[in-house]
Amino acid sequence: MNLLKEFSLNDTCSYLENKEQTTHYKIIDNCSKESCQELIERGYRRFGKMYFRPICTDCNECQSIKIDVNNFTFSKSAKRVLKKSSHIKTYIRHPSVSHEHIALFEKYHLYMHQRKGWEYSKTSIEHYYNSFVNGHEDFGYEVLYYFEDKLIAVDLIDILDEGLSSIYFYYDPEFASYSLGKLSLYKQIQFAQKSSKKWIYLGYYVEGCPSLSYKSEYKPYLTLQGRPTEYEKFIWI
């Protein structure tokens, strides 16, 4: 592992209105699977070669959570989602970027901008590559969802020794009736159960943020206590 740069930035909060946030960043080249695991267990997230976590001094709303895979039970509604989408094909491979990726990414974010007021700025192949392809090493993957021969969703994940870390998911709004967000998470849990992985690392749960509050529905889950450094023991309860 080669730590290229480490710094903190203050900015407007990404999750809650009228708040500021302080985020700690590590830019790491050739990060090992073991080192990634250690950082994820301590509340970091990964985009490309960048690992980051909030370190706000007066706010603890961002709670890192992970699903307890061994004790997760699929509800009747979850089984209906899986059954309805049984004809949708999935392929897993290391992350890539294409014009097909970019077109779908743009379509999704324009939809979320119109529907939920998300900030929108046009992406580029370079930006997408730096965020989702670069730095995947031997543990980063993309799961491609196809309806017939049409790409309708992309799920970006890290497959680590202890579990799967959810990085980002986007989909074609025209296929929203298949509950693709839920489907992708159910597929992650199924994969983890078959692969004897213990956890699905969901990133941050923020009660007051609609885009993140849904995560509390996937029980049982554990919550990281505090913000342990790399030299401190991490505790999830």
N, C-alpha and C positions, 0 to 999 in steps of 0.2 A: 504494500500500500504506500502510495506516494502522496502526501498531503501537499497540494500545490498552493493553497491559499485558505486562510481562515479569517472571518470577519463578521461583524454584526451590523444590521441596518435598522433604522427607525423609519416607519412608513404608516400610512393609513391602514387600519385593520381591514383584512380581506373578508372577515366573517361577520363582524358586528358594526353597526352604525355608530358614528360619533366616538370612535375609539382609535387610539394609536396602537401600533404593534412594534415589537422589537424581535427580530429574527436573527438567529445565529446560523451562519453558513460555513460549510467545509467543502472545498472543491478538491476531490480526490481522484488521482489517476491510478489505474490498475488496482482498484479496490477488490479485495478478496471476498469470497462468499462469507467467510467467517467474520471479517471486519464489518461487512454490511449487516449481518445478523446482529452483531453487538450494537451497532448504531440504531437499528430499527427497534431493538429491545429497550433502548433508552429514549425513544420518542422522536427519532429523526425520520424524515421522509427523503426519498430520492427522486430527483429529476435529472436525468443525464448523469454527469459526474458531480452534480451538486447535491449535497446532503444538508438538510436544514431542519430547524425546529424553532417554535416560538419561545422566547425567554422573557416575556413581559413581566415587569416587577410588581405591578398592581392588578394583575388579572390572571386567573387560572381557568378561564372558560374552555380553552383548547385541551381536551382530555384525550390522550392516546388510548385506544381500546383495541382489544383483539378477541375474536370469537373463539370460544372453546369448542373446537371441532369434534372432539370425542363425545361431548355431551349435547351436541346440536341435534335436534329432531326436526325433520321436515314436516311442516303443517299440511293440512289438506289443501290450502291455497297455494303453497309452494309446489306441491305435487301437481296441481292443475297447471301452473306456469310451465313446469318441466314437460308435462304431457302435451300441452298446446304447441310447444316449440320443438317437438321431437323430430320434425322434418328439417329443422335448421341445422346446417352442418358447421362444425368447428374444426379449425386447424391451429396447431400451436407451433411456433418457431421463434427464433431470436428476432428482436424488433427490426423493422425495416421502414422505409419511407418511399412512397410512390405518389403519383398524381391522384391515384384513387384514394389513398389515405388522406391527402390534403383536401380533396373535394368533400369527403365525408366529414372531416374535422371542421371545415368551414360551415357546412350545412347544419351540423349540430350546434355550433356556437351561435350562428345567426338565429336559430330557433330559440335557444336559451336566452339570447338577448331580447328577443321579442316577447317571449313568454314570461320570463322571470327577471328581466332587467339586468342580466349579466353585462358587465363591461365587454365590449367587443373591439378587437383590432385584428386586421387581416394577418394571417400567419404566412410563413414561407417555408419552403423545404428545409432551408438552413435552420430556422428556429425550431421546427418540428424535430429535426435530427438532433439538435443539441439538447432538447428537452426529453425525448423519448427513445432515441436510438443510441446515441453516444453514451459510453459508460456502462453498457449492459453487461459487460464481461461475460462470464459463463453462467450467470444466474438470472439474467433478464430475458423475459419472453413477451410475445404478443399472442393473444388468442383471437383469431379472425373468425367472425360469424358470417356465414353466407346463406342467403335465401336464393335457392337455385344457383345462378352464377353471379349474383349481385352481392357485393360486400355491404353488410348492413350494420356492423358493429366491430369495434376493436377494443380489447381488454388488455391493458398493459400491466404486467405483474412481475415480481421477483419470486423465484422459487428457491427458498433458503432451506437450511437443514431442519429448522424447527417448524417452518410453516410458509405460507404464501403472503407476500406483502402486496396489497392492492395499490397500484400507482395511479392509474387513470383509466377512465372508460368513457367512450363516446359512441353514439349510434345514429342511425338514420331515423328522424322523427316520423317518417311515413310508416315505420314498423313499430311504433310505440305500443300498439295493441298487444304485442308479445311480451310486454313488461321486461324489456331487455336488460335494464339495470339489475332487477331482481334475478333474472335468469343468469347473468354473468356471475353474480355472487353465489348462487346455488351451485353453479358449475364449479366454481372455485372450491366450495366446501366438499362437493363430491370427489373432486380430484385429491384434495387433502386427505379425506377419509381413506381413499384407495391407496394413497402413497404413504400412509402412516405419519402424516404431518399433524402437529398438535394445534396450530393456530392459523387464523386468518387475520393478519394485521391490517386493520381498517383505516389507520391514520387517525385524524382528529374528529372527535364528536364535540359539537358545540350546540348546546341546547337552544340558543336563540337564533341559530342559523338554519333556515329550512333546507338548504342544500347539504347540510351535514347532520341534522338532527335525526334523520331517518335511520341512522346507524344503530340507534338504541333498540330498534325492533328485532335485531338479530341476536337472540339470547340463547345460551348464556355467554356473557362476555366479561373480560377482566379489564381493569383500568390501571394504567401506570401511575405510581405514586411519585410525585415530585419530578425533578429534572436531574436525574443522576448523571454524573460525568462518566467518561470511559473508565475511570479508576474506582468508581463506586458501584456497589451492588444494586441491581435494578429489582424493584418489587412491584408485582402486579397483584391486585386483589379484586 
